[in-house]
Amino acid sequence: MIAGLVLAGGASSRFGSPKHSASIDGWSLGRIALERLTKTCTSIASVGASLSAPITHEKIEDASTAERGPLAGVLAGMHWAASEGADWLMVTPCDVPLLPPHVLTDMAAQTRNAAAPIGLLKAPDGPHPLCSVWSTSLIDQLEETLASHHPAIIQFMAERGRYAYDVEDARQLINVNTPSDLQRCLKLTSMHWWKATHR
């Protein structure tokens, strides 16, 4: 089983307001992220912020996330996933709206085929570690790591062994950090995959 987690933390300082509430086609970025996970995951949660969307999901509380970065959110998600009976956790940030669901699904399948404990997406512009899948067998190792230091997420992945799934179209991984990034996504109407989902 695969559970899904939306990372919705961060200060959104460059964007100027909470990114998860910004919208495209009348859909908030938070709702788009949740919709992405419904295609693969048996249960879904968010961490870092409450997401307003007509999609059933659980809000995970983790007071330490802001201090320790996304790895703390992933750890909270893995604990929750394990309690749901899932052996994998699929993670997506709330600010990559153009990423279609099948890319994460294919990455998860290839990661398991490669017998790797972690999978992530890699585009021509580099790795995107927040778009990832994690074996819940890593819970103890991640807890031990965060108890002693707070490494970058890509460093932890490299040390544990990870599978990198190539994404040829870097536009699918446009990260909405600023209002101009959002405008760019708004203009790429042919890549608004969620519109086809609810016609």
DOBA-764712 format. One record per residue: residue number from 1; x, y, z of N, C-alpha, C, CB in turn. Coordinates in pm, 1 decimal, padded with zeros to 6 digits. Atoms other than C-alpha are relative to their C-alpha. Glycine has a CB too. Layout:
PT  num        nX        nY        nZ       caX       caY       caZ        cX        cY        cZ       cbX       cbY       cbZ
PT  NUM         X         Y         Z         X         Y         Z         X         Y         Z         X         Y         Z
...
! end
This chain:
PT  num        nX        nY        nZ       caX       caY       caZ        cX        cY        cZ       cbX       cbY       cbZ
PT    1   00082.8  -00119.7   00000.0   00000.0   00000.0   00000.0   00086.7   00125.4   00000.0  -00093.9   00000.2   00121.0
PT    2  -00069.6  -00128.0   00004.4   00109.2   00355.9  -00070.7  -00091.8   00107.8   00058.4   00042.8   00035.7  -00146.2
PT    3   00069.8  -00115.9  -00053.7  -00003.7   00649.3   00141.4   00061.4   00124.9  -00061.8   00007.9   00004.3   00156.3
PT    4  -00047.8  -00122.2   00063.6   00030.7   01006.4   00015.4   00008.4   00116.2   00096.9  -00089.4   00036.8  -00115.0
PT    5  -00021.1  -00114.8  -00087.8   00161.7   01321.6   00180.2   00026.6   00124.8  -00082.3   00116.5  -00025.9   00096.9
PT    6  -00026.4  -00131.0   00059.7   00142.0   01685.0   00068.0   00081.3   00082.2   00098.8  -00132.9   00073.4  -00038.0
PT    7  -00080.7  -00090.4  -00080.5   00420.7   01904.1   00204.1  -00048.5   00142.1  -00025.3   00152.1  -00014.6  -00032.9
PT    8   00059.1  -00133.0   00016.3   00257.9   02241.1   00265.4   00058.0   00100.3   00099.0  -00151.1  -00007.2   00016.6
PT    9  -00064.1  -00091.4  -00093.0   00503.5   02410.1   00500.2   00076.7   00108.8  -00073.0   00092.8  -00075.7   00092.5
PT   10  -00079.6  -00106.3   00060.9   00746.7   02690.8   00438.3  -00063.6   00135.7   00021.9   00017.8  -00025.4  -00148.8
PT   11   00047.2  -00135.6  -00030.6   00718.8   03064.9   00487.6  -00064.2   00069.7  -00118.4   00113.9   00083.3   00049.7
PT   12   00052.2  -00064.8   00122.0   00623.1   03150.2   00124.7   00041.9   00146.6  -00007.7  -00153.6  -00010.4  -00004.9
PT   13  -00042.7  -00140.2  -00006.8   00827.7   03467.6   00172.2   00014.8   00063.4  -00138.0   00131.5   00010.4   00074.7
PT   14  -00016.3  -00055.1   00134.4   00909.2   03509.5  -00198.3  -00132.8   00012.8  -00072.9   00094.5  -00086.6  -00080.8
PT   15   00130.3  -00005.6   00065.0   00550.0   03444.3  -00299.4  -00085.9   00112.4   00057.5  -00072.2  -00133.8   00014.4
PT   16   00072.2  -00110.0  -00062.9   00406.0   03693.5  -00050.8  -00126.9  -00038.7   00072.1  -00032.7   00099.7  -00100.8
PT   17   00118.6   00053.1  -00068.4   00117.9   03477.0   00073.3   00010.5  -00151.7  -00004.5  -00134.9   00050.9  -00066.8
PT   18  -00009.7   00146.8   00000.9   00058.1   03106.9   00146.7  -00020.9  -00057.4  -00140.0  -00102.6  -00060.3   00096.2
PT   19   00007.3   00051.3   00136.9   00131.2   02926.6  -00179.4  -00113.5  -00100.3  -00018.8   00131.5  -00064.6  -00038.0
PT   20   00100.3   00104.9   00017.2  -00110.4   02642.6  -00111.1  -00139.5   00056.1  -00027.7  -00004.1  -00087.6   00123.3
PT   21   00130.7  -00061.6   00024.8  -00400.7   02890.4  -00135.1  -00009.5   00067.3  -00136.5  -00029.8   00101.1   00107.5
PT   22   00002.0  -00059.0   00134.4  -00298.9   03036.0  -00473.9  -00073.4  -00094.8  -00094.7   00145.3   00028.3  -00051.5
PT   23   00084.4   00085.0   00083.9  -00517.5   02910.3  -00757.8   00032.2   00008.5  -00148.8  -00143.4   00036.1   00020.9
PT   24  -00005.9   00011.2   00145.7  -00512.2   02798.4  -01120.3  -00129.3  -00068.5  -00043.7   00128.6  -00080.8  -00048.2
PT   25   00127.4   00056.4   00046.0  -00838.9   02731.7  -01306.6  -00100.7  -00014.4   00113.5   00023.3  -00135.5  -00065.1
PT   26   00091.3   00010.5  -00113.1  -01020.3   02792.2  -00978.1   00036.8  -00108.0   00100.5  -00136.9  -00025.2  -00049.8
PT   27  -00048.7   00102.9  -00092.1  -00822.9   02514.1  -00807.7   00118.8   00056.2   00077.4   00040.1  -00130.7  -00076.7
PT   28  -00116.1  -00041.8  -00077.6  -00588.5   02595.3  -00521.7   00115.1  -00096.4  -00025.5  -00033.7   00006.5   00151.1
PT   29  -00115.6   00088.1   00017.2  -00235.9   02458.4  -00544.3  -00006.1  -00117.1   00098.3   00131.0   00078.9   00019.0
PT   30   00015.5   00109.0  -00096.4  -00312.2   02257.6  -00230.6  -00094.5  -00107.0  -00050.6  -00050.1   00053.6   00132.5
PT   31   00096.3   00097.3   00052.7  -00614.2   02094.7  -00394.6   00060.8  -00077.6  -00116.2  -00129.6   00070.6  -00045.1
PT   32  -00063.8   00068.4   00112.3  -00414.8   02015.7  -00709.4   00095.3  -00107.9   00050.9   00075.6   00100.8  -00089.3
PT   33  -00093.2   00097.9  -00057.2  -00149.5   01842.5  -00497.3  -00074.2  -00119.5   00057.8   00086.2   00065.2   00108.3
PT   34   00079.5   00109.5  -00055.6  -00413.1   01639.4  -00313.9  -00057.5  -00087.0  -00111.1  -00113.1   00054.9   00088.0
PT   35   00057.4   00073.1   00112.8  -00579.5   01543.1  -00642.4   00104.5  -00090.7  -00064.6  -00057.0   00097.7  -00103.9
PT   36  -00108.7   00079.8   00058.3  -00243.6   01420.6  -00775.6   00015.8  -00133.2   00075.0   00133.4   00079.7   00003.3
PT   37  -00023.0   00119.5  -00080.5  -00213.7   01172.5  -00488.4  -00118.1  -00096.6  -00001.5   00030.4   00039.6   00141.8
PT   38   00115.9   00089.9   00000.6  -00568.4   01035.3  -00520.3   00011.3  -00107.0  -00107.4  -00127.9   00079.2  -00020.4
PT   39  -00011.2   00095.4   00110.3  -00462.7   00854.2  -00838.9   00074.7  -00127.7   00038.9   00069.7   00065.5  -00116.8
PT   40  -00084.3   00113.7  -00037.1  -00225.7   00620.4  -00653.3  -00018.3  -00043.0   00145.2   00144.7   00033.9  -00024.2
PT   41  -00011.2   00024.9  -00143.4  -00260.8   00647.0  -00277.1  -00132.5  -00044.1   00063.7   00050.4   00124.6   00069.0
PT   42   00117.9   00052.0  -00070.1  -00499.7   00462.3  -00047.0  -00050.2   00096.2   00106.1   00031.7  -00134.0   00063.8
PT   43   00037.8  -00103.2  -00095.9  -00501.6   00746.6   00207.6   00096.1   00116.7  -00017.3   00002.3  -00054.3   00147.4
PT   44  -00076.3  -00121.8   00026.9  -00373.5   01104.6   00201.5   00000.0   00089.3   00123.2  -00058.0   00075.7  -00121.6
PT   45  -00011.8  -00095.2  -00110.0  -00249.6   01358.1   00455.1   00079.6   00120.5  -00047.6   00067.2  -00065.4   00124.1
PT   46  -00083.3  -00117.0   00025.6  -00091.8   01702.6   00459.8   00073.5   00035.0   00128.4  -00085.2   00120.8  -00050.7
PT   47  -00076.2  -00044.7  -00115.6   00172.5   01847.1   00687.8   00051.0   00140.2  -00027.8   00117.6  -00097.1   00031.7
PT   48  -00052.2  -00135.2   00015.2   00271.9   02207.8   00745.1  -00106.5   00106.5  -00010.5   00085.9   00006.5  -00119.4
PT   49   00109.5  -00096.8   00012.5  -00063.2   02375.7   00673.6  -00129.6  -00076.5  -00021.9   00025.7   00100.8  -00117.1
PT   50   00130.7   00059.0   00026.9  -00433.5   02301.8   00660.1  -00040.4   00034.7  -00142.8  -00107.0   00050.2   00102.3
PT   51   00038.0  -00019.6   00139.1  -00548.6   02256.4   00300.6  -00151.4  -00004.5  -00012.5   00065.4  -00106.3  -00090.5
PT   52   00143.7  -00005.7   00021.6  -00900.1   02358.9   00204.8  -00031.0  -00059.9  -00136.3  -00052.7   00145.8   00010.3
PT   53   00030.0   00068.6   00126.1  -01021.6   02112.6  -00057.7  -00104.5  -00107.6   00025.1   00128.6  -00062.1  -00062.3
PT   54   00102.8   00103.2  -00014.2  -01314.8   01874.7  -00116.9   00056.0  -00140.4  -00022.6  -00113.9   00026.2  -00097.6
PT   55  -00066.4   00129.7   00012.7  -01077.5   01577.5  -00095.8   00034.4  -00047.0   00141.3   00129.3   00008.9  -00091.3
PT   56  -00021.8   00051.0  -00135.1  -01066.7   01362.4   00215.7   00148.5  -00018.8   00026.4  -00075.0  -00132.5   00020.6
PT   57  -00140.0   00016.0  -00038.7  -00730.2   01392.0   00385.7   00015.4   00036.5   00147.2   00093.2   00087.9  -00088.8
PT   58  -00028.4  -00026.7  -00140.6  -00579.5   01407.8   00731.1   00106.4   00107.9   00011.5   00045.2  -00128.3   00072.3
PT   59  -00101.2  -00101.6  -00028.5  -00385.5   01702.8   00869.6   00090.2  -00052.2   00111.2  -00065.7   00136.6   00040.2
PT   60  -00097.3   00048.4  -00098.2  -00070.3   01585.0   01047.0   00061.8   00118.6   00071.9   00110.0  -00086.3  -00067.7
PT   61  -00062.7  -00105.2  -00079.1   00054.0   01803.2   01327.4   00143.7  -00039.4   00029.8  -00078.6   00025.8   00131.4
PT   62  -00140.8   00024.4  -00032.0   00430.0   01830.3   01362.6   00064.9   00133.4   00031.0   00074.3  -00072.7  -00117.3
PT   63  -00048.0  -00131.7  -00042.1   00550.3   02127.3   01564.7   00143.8   00025.9  -00039.3  -00013.9   00014.5   00148.2
PT   64  -00142.9  -00018.5   00027.1   00913.1   02065.5   01472.0   00031.6   00017.7  -00147.7   00077.2  -00117.2   00053.1
PT   65  -00025.6  -00004.0   00143.7   00871.0   02076.2   01093.7   00070.6   00127.6  -00042.3  -00129.5  -00013.9  -00076.2
PT   66  -00059.0  -00127.2   00042.0   00955.8   02444.7   01059.4   00146.6   00008.9   00038.3  -00076.3   00116.5   00061.1
PT   67  -00137.2  -00005.9  -00048.0   01276.4   02396.5   01257.9   00091.6  -00094.3  -00076.2   00004.5  -00032.1   00147.0
PT   68  -00086.1   00102.7   00057.0   01402.7   02085.4   01082.8  -00020.4  -00021.9  -00148.6  -00021.6  -00127.8   00071.3
PT   69   00016.2   00009.5   00142.9   01280.7   02132.4   00729.9  -00086.3  -00116.6  -00044.8   00132.2  -00010.1  -00063.1
PT   70   00090.6   00100.4   00055.9   01106.6   01886.7   00499.0   00023.3  -00141.9   00050.9   00011.9   00000.5  -00147.9
PT   71  -00022.8   00134.9  -00051.7   01273.9   01577.5   00646.6  -00087.4  -00028.5   00121.3   00147.0  -00018.7   00036.3
PT   72   00087.4   00019.0  -00115.8   01076.2   01631.1   00966.7  -00142.9  -00026.0  -00044.5   00005.2   00122.4   00092.4
PT   73   00132.3   00025.0   00054.1   00758.0   01649.0   00762.2  -00012.2  -00139.6  -00057.8  -00033.0   00101.9  -00105.2
PT   74  -00000.7   00136.2   00055.2   00851.7   01329.0   00579.4  -00007.3  -00102.7   00112.7   00126.9  -00023.8  -00085.9
PT   75   00002.6   00093.9  -00112.8   00916.5   01155.3   00912.1  -00140.2  -00007.9   00060.9   00102.4   00042.2   00107.7
PT   76   00136.9  -00000.2  -00052.8   00576.9   01263.0   01046.6  -00092.6  -00075.9  -00094.2  -00050.8   00144.7   00020.2
PT   77   00080.6   00070.9   00098.6   00424.2   01136.7   00723.6   00022.5  -00149.9   00002.7   00029.4   00052.5  -00137.1
PT   78  -00029.0   00143.4  -00004.1   00599.1   00800.6   00748.7  -00062.6  -00065.9   00122.4   00151.1  -00023.7  -00000.4
PT   79   00067.2   00053.9  -00118.6   00473.6   00748.9   01104.5  -00149.1  -00016.8  -00025.5   00022.8   00091.6   00121.4
PT   80   00142.3   00008.3   00031.3   00122.5   00826.6   00987.5  -00028.0  -00111.3  -00100.3  -00050.4   00133.7  -00054.5
PT   81   00019.4   00103.2   00101.6   00158.1   00601.4   00679.8   00006.4  -00139.3   00060.5   00104.4   00013.8  -00110.1
PT   82  -00013.1   00130.6  -00065.3   00274.3   00311.6   00895.0  -00124.0  -00031.5   00082.6   00125.3  -00003.5   00089.3
PT   83   00121.4   00022.1  -00079.6  -00026.7   00359.6   01123.3  -00119.6  -00033.2  -00089.2  -00031.3   00124.0   00085.4
PT   84   00105.1   00030.4   00096.8  -00244.4   00336.5   00810.5   00020.1  -00135.9  -00066.5  -00005.7   00108.3  -00105.9
PT   85  -00028.9   00130.1   00058.6  -00085.6   00003.1   00718.9   00073.5   00006.7  -00131.9  -00125.5  -00074.7  -00018.8
PT   86  -00072.4  -00016.6   00126.1   00111.2   00144.4   00424.6   00148.8  -00026.8   00021.0  -00021.6   00142.1  -00057.3
PT   87  -00143.9   00022.2  -00008.7   00467.5   00036.3   00354.1   00078.6   00099.6  -00083.7   00033.6  -00140.6  -00043.4
PT   88  -00064.7  -00106.1   00077.3   00539.5   00330.4   00121.1  -00074.8   00131.1   00021.2   00005.0  -00036.3  -00151.1
PT   89   00057.0  -00133.6  -00009.2   00483.3   00704.8   00144.2   00038.0   00078.1  -00125.7   00049.0   00073.4   00128.8
PT   90  -00022.7  -00084.5   00117.4   00443.9   00912.7  -00173.0  -00011.5   00145.8   00043.5  -00102.1  -00032.8  -00115.1
PT   91  -00007.5  -00138.3  -00046.0   00542.5   01276.8  -00116.0  -00003.7   00095.0  -00118.8   00127.4   00023.0   00083.2
PT   92   00001.1  -00105.5   00100.9   00458.3   01583.3  -00322.7  -00010.3   00134.3   00071.0  -00117.5  -00019.2  -00101.1
PT   93   00018.8  -00133.9  -00055.4   00501.7   01952.8  -00241.7  -00126.6   00061.7  -00059.5   00124.0   00090.0  -00028.4
PT   94   00123.2  -00061.4   00049.3   00203.8   02183.1  -00289.2   00025.0   00098.1  -00113.8  -00071.0   00070.7   00113.0
PT   95  -00029.7  -00107.4   00095.2   00386.1   02408.8  -00535.9   00058.9  -00046.8  -00132.3   00093.7   00096.1   00062.4
PT   96  -00039.2   00047.9   00133.7   00447.1   02192.6  -00846.2  -00126.8  -00040.9  -00075.9   00101.4  -00121.2   00009.9
PT   97   00133.0   00034.1   00052.7   00100.9   02212.5  -01007.4  -00000.6  -00073.9  -00132.9  -00079.1   00123.4  -00015.2
PT   98   00002.0   00060.0   00133.8   00199.4   02094.2  -01357.0   00048.6  -00145.2  -00002.9   00084.8   00082.2  -00093.2
PT   99  -00047.7   00138.9  -00005.8   00334.6   01756.5  -01239.8  -00118.8  -00095.5  -00009.5   00080.5  -00026.0   00131.0
PT  100   00113.3   00090.7   00014.5   00092.4   01491.5  -01372.2   00013.2  -00121.4   00091.0  -00013.2  -00044.9  -00144.6
PT  101  -00004.5   00111.6  -00095.5  -00002.0   01202.1  -01141.2   00079.7  -00120.3  -00047.6  -00138.7  -00044.0   00031.3
PT  102  -00063.2   00123.4   00047.4   00133.8   00927.6  -01366.7   00151.7   00001.8   00017.4  -00034.2  -00022.6  -00146.2
PT  103  -00145.5  -00006.2  -00017.8   00490.9   01054.3  -01325.7   00038.3  -00054.0   00137.5   00051.4   00145.3  -00017.1
PT  104  -00027.4   00053.2  -00133.6   00485.4   00989.0  -00950.6  -00030.5  -00149.3   00007.6  -00081.9   00075.6   00105.2
PT  105   00035.7   00141.6  -00001.1   00310.2   00656.2  -01006.2   00108.2  -00084.7  -00066.4  -00134.2  -00021.5  -00070.4
PT  106  -00105.2   00073.3   00070.6   00570.4   00542.3  -01258.3   00129.6  -00000.8   00081.5   00024.8   00062.2  -00139.0
PT  107  -00121.2  -00007.2  -00082.1   00853.4   00661.0  -01032.9  -00006.7  -00096.9   00116.9   00021.2   00142.3   00051.6
PT  108   00015.5   00092.1  -00112.3   00714.7   00462.4  -00740.5   00019.3  -00144.9  -00044.1  -00137.6   00017.4   00064.2
PT  109  -00013.7   00136.4   00051.1   00690.2   00145.8  -00950.9   00144.9  -00031.8  -00033.2  -00087.6  -00019.8  -00123.8
PT  110  -00139.6   00022.5   00035.5   01044.9   00183.5  -01083.4   00089.3  -00007.9   00124.0   00049.0   00111.0  -00092.6
PT  111  -00077.5   00004.6  -00124.5   01178.4   00248.6  -00733.0  -00010.5  -00137.1   00064.9  -00048.0   00108.3   00097.9
PT  112   00018.5   00133.1  -00058.8   01030.1  -00075.2  -00605.1   00067.6  -00106.9  -00085.4  -00149.9  -00031.7   00015.6
PT  113  -00066.7   00095.9   00087.7   01157.6  -00264.3  -00909.7   00151.3   00001.8   00020.2  -00033.5   00029.8  -00146.0
PT  114  -00143.3  -00014.3  -00021.9   01505.5  -00131.1  -00835.4   00041.5  -00038.9   00142.2   00042.2   00142.5  -00028.5
PT  115  -00024.3   00037.4  -00140.3   01473.7  -00245.9  -00470.9   00069.7   00112.2   00076.7   00084.6  -00128.1   00007.1
PT  116  -00055.4  -00116.0  -00070.9   01565.2   00105.8  -00357.6  -00099.2   00044.7   00106.7   00031.5   00117.0  -00098.8
PT  117   00090.4  -00043.7  -00106.7   01423.6   00247.3  -00031.2  -00059.1   00138.3  -00022.3   00072.2  -00001.4   00130.4
PT  118   00046.5  -00135.4   00028.5   01375.9   00596.6  -00176.6   00004.6   00022.6  -00150.8   00086.4   00106.4   00075.1
PT  119  -00001.3  -00042.2   00139.1   01281.3   00728.7  -00519.4  -00026.5   00148.4  -00007.2  -00103.4  -00077.7  -00082.9
PT  120   00024.3  -00142.6   00020.0   01287.9   01085.5  -00647.7  -00001.2   00031.7  -00148.2   00106.2   00084.6   00072.2
PT  121   00002.9  -00044.0   00138.4   01231.7   01277.9  -00967.8   00124.3   00081.3  -00032.4  -00126.1   00081.8  -00027.7
PT  122  -00115.6  -00076.5   00047.2   01519.7   01418.5  -01170.9  -00032.0   00054.1  -00138.8   00129.9  -00088.2  -00002.4
PT  123   00023.5  -00067.2   00127.5   01474.4   01671.8  -01452.1   00132.4   00050.8  -00054.3  -00101.6   00116.5   00015.7
PT  124  -00124.8  -00053.8   00054.1   01734.3   01828.5  -01683.9   00062.2   00109.3   00086.3  -00024.3   00053.9  -00137.1
PT  125  -00055.4  -00105.1  -00086.9   01769.7   02110.9  -01429.1   00047.3  -00052.5   00134.2  -00103.0   00107.4   00022.8
PT  126  -00050.4   00057.4  -00123.2   01859.7   01868.6  -01151.2  -00103.8  -00082.7   00073.7   00050.1   00108.4   00089.1
PT  127   00092.5   00083.6  -00077.0   01699.0   01648.5  -00882.3  -00107.6   00083.5   00069.3   00076.8  -00081.7   00103.5
PT  128   00111.4  -00062.9  -00071.6   01365.9   01731.9  -00721.6  -00038.4  -00092.7   00115.9  -00123.6   00026.5  -00096.3
PT  129   00016.6   00098.3  -00107.5   01383.5   01548.4  -00387.4  -00132.3   00007.7   00074.9   00109.9   00015.7   00097.0
PT  130   00128.7  -00005.6  -00069.2   01049.3   01671.6  -00254.7  -00108.5  -00075.3  -00074.7  -00042.4   00143.7   00019.8
PT  131   00089.3   00085.9   00077.6   00876.3   01474.2  -00532.7   00057.9  -00140.7   00010.2  -00013.5   00048.1  -00151.9
PT  132  -00073.0   00121.0  -00037.2   00958.3   01135.4  -00392.0  -00091.8  -00107.0   00057.5   00108.4   00033.4   00100.4
PT  133   00068.9   00110.3  -00065.3   00854.2   00799.8  -00251.9   00097.7  -00063.8   00098.2  -00053.1  -00104.7  -00104.3
PT  134  -00084.7   00046.8  -00110.5   00985.7   00653.1   00074.1  -00054.0  -00130.0   00057.6   00009.3   00107.0   00110.6
PT  135   00037.5   00120.1  -00072.6   00983.3   00306.6   00228.9  -00012.4   00034.3   00148.1   00103.7  -00113.9  -00022.6
PT  136   00016.5  -00027.3  -00142.8   00846.8   00326.0   00582.4   00100.2  -00078.1   00086.0  -00142.2  -00033.8   00043.1
PT  137  -00105.7   00070.9  -00074.2   01128.4   00087.5   00680.4   00111.7   00095.3   00042.8   00058.6  -00113.8  -00085.7
PT  138  -00102.9  -00098.8  -00032.6   01342.6   00403.8   00700.9  -00033.5   00083.5   00123.7   00021.2   00091.7  -00117.7
PT  139   00043.1  -00084.0  -00112.1   01153.9   00545.3   01000.5   00107.3   00009.6   00107.7  -00128.8  -00054.6   00060.4
PT  140  -00098.9  -00002.7  -00107.6   01412.5   00444.6   01260.2   00126.4   00074.9  -00041.6   00035.4  -00142.2   00042.5
PT  141  -00121.3  -00068.2   00046.8   01705.9   00565.8   01049.2  -00020.6   00151.0  -00008.0   00042.1  -00054.2  -00137.2
PT  142   00026.5  -00143.6   00010.4   01541.7   00901.8   00984.9  -00014.8   00062.7   00138.0  -00126.5   00025.4  -00083.2
PT  143   00011.2  -00050.8  -00137.2   01452.1   00945.5   01351.2   00138.1   00018.4   00062.1  -00084.6  -00095.6   00086.5
PT  144  -00135.5  -00006.7  -00056.4   01811.8   00871.7   01452.0   00078.3   00115.4  -00061.3   00074.9  -00132.7  -00023.0
PT  145  -00070.3  -00109.2   00067.6   01945.8   01115.1   01194.4  -00044.5   00135.6   00053.3  -00023.3  -00006.9  -00151.1
PT  146   00050.3  -00130.1  -00042.9   01720.2   01403.0   01298.0   00025.6   00026.8   00147.9  -00147.9   00009.5  -00028.4
PT  147  -00031.3  -00019.2  -00141.4   01800.7   01344.0   01662.9   00139.3   00058.2   00019.0  -00011.7  -00132.0   00075.1
PT  148  -00138.5  -00045.5  -00014.7   02166.0   01429.6   01595.9   00034.4   00119.4  -00087.7   00093.7  -00112.5  -00031.5
PT  149  -00027.1  -00112.9   00088.1   02169.0   01669.1   01300.0  -00112.0   00012.1  -00103.0   00137.5  -00016.4  -00070.0
PT  150   00108.0  -00027.4   00093.7   01953.2   01814.4   01025.5   00056.6   00011.0  -00141.6  -00075.3   00129.6   00039.3
PT  151  -00060.4  -00005.6   00134.1   02096.9   01717.7   00684.3  -00099.7   00047.7  -00104.6   00054.4  -00137.3  -00039.6
PT  152   00086.4  -00029.3   00113.8   01963.2   01837.4   00352.4  -00067.0  -00129.8  -00043.5   00080.7   00064.3  -00117.9
PT  153   00073.9   00119.2   00037.8   01700.9   01598.7   00221.5   00072.7  -00080.4  -00107.1  -00138.0   00038.0  -00048.6
PT  154  -00071.1   00069.1   00106.3   01910.8   01517.6  -00086.4   00120.0  -00075.8   00054.6   00044.6   00098.8  -00106.8
PT  155  -00112.1   00068.9  -00063.0   02203.7   01423.8   00138.3  -00045.9  -00129.4   00065.7   00067.3   00090.6   00103.0
PT  156   00052.9   00120.7  -00063.4   01994.5   01179.4   00341.0  -00033.7  -00104.7  -00105.0  -00124.5   00032.9   00084.1
PT  157   00034.5   00093.6   00106.5   01865.3   01023.8   00019.8   00123.8  -00068.4  -00057.1  -00075.1   00072.2  -00111.0
PT  158  -00122.3   00054.3   00059.1   02215.2   00978.9  -00121.3   00065.4  -00100.9   00093.3   00098.3   00112.6  -00032.9
PT  159  -00064.2   00088.7  -00096.6   02340.7   00816.8   00197.3  -00074.4  -00132.0   00015.2   00010.4   00068.5   00134.6
PT  160   00078.5   00122.0  -00017.5   02057.0   00562.0   00205.1  -00017.0  -00076.6  -00130.5  -00136.0   00033.6   00057.5
PT  161   00018.0   00063.7   00130.0   02058.0   00483.0  -00165.9  -00135.2   00035.2  -00056.6   00015.2  -00151.8   00010.6
PT  162   00127.7  -00040.8   00057.9   01792.9   00626.0  -00395.7  -00001.1  -00023.2  -00149.0  -00028.7   00146.2   00030.2
PT  163   00019.6   00017.4   00143.4   01649.6   00568.0  -00738.9  -00045.0   00133.3  -00057.3  -00103.9  -00113.1  -00030.7
PT  164   00035.9  -00126.8   00064.1   01633.3   00874.5  -00965.7  -00076.6  -00028.6  -00128.6   00126.7   00085.8  -00029.4
PT  165   00086.5   00018.9   00116.2   01349.6   00876.8  -01218.4   00008.7   00123.9  -00088.7  -00147.6  -00027.1   00043.4
PT  166  -00021.1  -00112.4   00090.3   01417.8   01095.7  -01521.7  -00131.1   00054.9  -00054.9   00089.9  -00041.6  -00114.2
PT  167   00113.7  -00072.2   00057.7   01157.7   01353.6  -01623.8   00054.7   00088.2  -00111.1  -00077.0   00085.2   00108.7
PT  168  -00058.1  -00071.5   00114.0   01232.5   01484.5  -01972.2  -00049.2   00144.0  -00011.2  -00031.3  -00073.7  -00127.9
PT  169   00057.6  -00134.1   00014.0   01000.7   01786.2  -01964.3   00010.4   00073.7   00133.1  -00148.2  -00007.6  -00047.0
PT  170  -00022.7  -00071.4  -00125.9   01130.8   02019.2  -01693.1  -00116.9   00089.2   00037.6   00126.1   00083.0  -00009.1
PT  171   00115.7  -00084.7  -00031.5   00813.0   02228.7  -01721.0  -00095.4  -00069.6   00096.4  -00074.4   00038.2  -00128.2
PT  172   00087.1   00073.2  -00091.1   00628.0   01953.0  -01536.1   00038.0   00023.4   00145.9   00004.6  -00148.3  -00031.4
PT  173  -00048.8  -00019.3  -00136.4   00837.6   02041.4  -01230.7   00026.1   00147.2   00031.8   00127.1  -00080.4   00021.3
PT  174  -00011.8  -00142.0  -00034.1   00807.7   02420.9  -01236.0  -00044.7   00020.1   00143.9  -00084.2   00088.5  -00096.9
PT  175   00028.1  -00022.7  -00140.9   00821.9   02523.8  -00872.1  -00051.3   00142.2   00017.4   00126.4  -00024.7   00087.2
PT  176   00061.5  -00131.7  -00017.6   00591.5   02811.4  -00779.9   00056.2   00064.9   00126.1  -00155.4  -00011.2   00008.3
PT  177  -00060.6  -00072.8  -00111.6   00815.2   03024.1  -00559.7  -00037.7   00147.3   00000.6   00150.3  -00013.5  -00005.0
PT  178   00031.3  -00141.8   00012.8   00711.2   03367.2  -00688.8  -00128.1   00017.1  -00081.3   00117.4   00076.6  -00066.1
PT  179   00117.4  -00023.7   00084.0   00402.6   03525.5  -00849.0   00028.6  -00018.1  -00148.7  -00052.8   00138.9   00024.4
PT  180  -00031.4   00018.7   00141.6   00583.3   03519.6  -01184.1   00003.7  -00148.2  -00036.6   00134.1   00065.7  -00033.8
PT  181   00004.9   00144.7   00024.2   00623.6   03141.7  -01152.8  -00144.4  -00045.6  -00019.1   00065.7  -00077.4   00116.9
PT  182   00141.5   00035.5   00012.9   00248.9   03114.4  -01101.6  -00055.0   00045.7  -00134.3  -00081.9   00061.9   00114.5
PT  183   00046.2  -00049.7   00128.7   00184.9   03329.3  -01408.3   00047.2  -00089.8  -00113.1   00048.4   00142.6  -00022.5
PT  184  -00052.5   00091.7   00102.1   00405.8   03099.8  -01612.8  -00084.5  -00127.1  -00005.1   00148.5  -00035.1   00028.8
PT  185   00083.2   00120.8  -00004.3   00202.1   02798.7  -01497.5  -00139.4   00027.4  -00054.4  -00009.5  -00053.6   00143.2
PT  186   00132.2  -00036.8   00050.6  -00122.7   02980.2  -01573.6  -00004.5  -00002.3  -00152.3  -00039.4   00138.2   00050.9
PT  187  -00005.0  -00009.0   00145.0  -00012.6   03027.5  -01935.4   00015.3  -00136.0  -00067.9   00113.0   00089.6  -00040.9
PT  188  -00021.8   00132.6   00057.8   00073.5   02659.8  -01988.6  -00127.3  -00082.4   00011.7   00117.9  -00072.1   00069.6
PT  189   00132.0   00060.0  -00018.9  -00291.9   02564.2  -02021.5  -00007.3  -00145.7  -00044.3  -00102.7   00079.6  -00074.8
PT  190   00004.8   00139.1   00047.6  -00223.9   02242.3  -02212.3   00054.1  -00097.9   00104.4   00079.9  -00013.9  -00130.1
PT  191  -00057.7   00086.3  -00102.8  -00045.3   02110.2  -01903.1  -00083.6  -00001.8   00127.7   00141.1   00045.0   00032.0
PT  192   00089.2  -00001.2  -00116.7  -00336.1   02168.3  -01663.1  -00075.2  -00133.2   00005.3  -00100.6   00121.1  -00006.3
PT  193   00050.7   00137.0   00005.5  -00394.5   01794.0  -01621.0  -00128.0  -00019.7   00081.8   00106.4  -00095.4   00048.9
PT  194   00115.3   00019.9  -00088.2  -00656.7   01832.4  -01344.8  -00131.6   00040.4  -00067.1   00018.7   00079.7   00128.8
PT  195   00122.4  -00037.3   00070.7  -00905.5   01991.4  -01587.8  -00063.8  -00122.4  -00066.5   00029.9   00108.5  -00105.5
PT  196   00050.0   00121.1   00065.0  -00937.8   01664.4  -01779.2  -00057.8  -00097.6   00102.2   00111.9  -00067.7  -00080.0
PT  197   00043.4   00091.2  -00105.3  -00989.0   01483.6  -01448.5  -00146.5   00021.7   00035.8   00086.9   00017.4   00123.9
PT  198   00135.2  -00032.4  -00048.2  -01317.9   01662.6  -01374.4  -00086.3   00065.5  -00107.6   00008.6   00092.1   00120.8
PT  199   00088.0  -00050.3   00106.8  -01483.0   01730.7  -01710.1  -00139.2  -00060.8   00012.7   00059.4  -00031.7  -00139.4
! end
